[in-house]
């Protein structure tokens, strides 16, 4: 469900929109638990060593962590080896996080 401009929270410089005040409040109580990995950049792109934007419908939840992808096509590739791509993304994140925004 798409969030509303009426219910927002900011975390690590990103603005999140929620469907209700209750959803916003749950997020605000523990944003690190709910926020997407890699500051919301494409998890597959991070695994490849670069930042890429994401589309909200292209996501996967693994071990209660949210991973976003560039689009549905990249999501299909991501899903072919999720654990392998997560390992690569984790190894790359420190160098990717300091790259300029796409």
N, C-alpha and C positions, 0 to 999 in steps of 0.2 A: 504494500500500500504506500502510495506516495505521501510523504510528510507535508505538513503545512507550515507556512511562514509564521503562523501564530504560535507554534510550539517549537522553539529552537534551543540548542545548547552549542557552546563552542568548546572544542577540545583540540589542543595542539595546533591552534590556528585555523582549524576547519570548522565550518558551521554545519551542524546536523539538524535536519528537519524531522519532526515526529507527527504522528497522526493524533496524538492526545498528550495532555499534560502528564498523565500517568506514565506514558512511555518515555517522555522526556526526563521525568524525575528518576526513573529506574536507570536510564543511561547516565544521568548526571551523578548518581551515587557511585558508579563504578565504570567510568567511560573506557578505561583500558580493556575491560572485559568485552565490550561490545564494538569498539571502533575497529575498522578494517586494518589488516596488517599492512605494513609498508606505507603508512600514512595515507592509505587509499589509492596509491599508485598500483598499476597493473602488476599482479604477482608474477605472471609469466615474463613480463618485461624486466622485472627485477631479477628473475632467474637468469635472464639473458644479459644482464649487466647494465640496464638503462631504465630511466623513468618513462612511463607511458601513462596517459590518461585512462579513465575507465568509464564503462557504462554500468549503471546500477543493476540492471537485470542479469549481467554476466558475472555471477558470483558462485562461490562454493564455500560451504562451512565444513571445516575439518577440525576435529578435536575442539569444538566450541570456539574456533577462530574463523573470522570472516576474511576471505580472500577475494578481491575484485580483479576482473580482467578487462582488457581493452574493448572487446566486443564478443559476440556469441561464437564467432569463428575461432578466436584465440581461446575462448573457454573450452571448446571441443579439444583443442590441442593440449591445453592444460590438464584436462581430465584423463588424458592418455597415460600420464605419469605424475600424478599429483604429489606423491611423497618425494619423488626425485626432484621435481621442480621446487618444492618447498625447501629442500636441502640446499639447492643452488641459490635460491633467493635469500635464504638466511646467510649463506656465505658471502653473498654480494651486497647485502643491504648497507653495510657501513660505507662502502664506496659509492653506492647508488644514492643514498640519502643526501649527499652533499652536491650532487649534480644539479644544474639549473632545472627549473620546472619545464615540462614539455610545452 
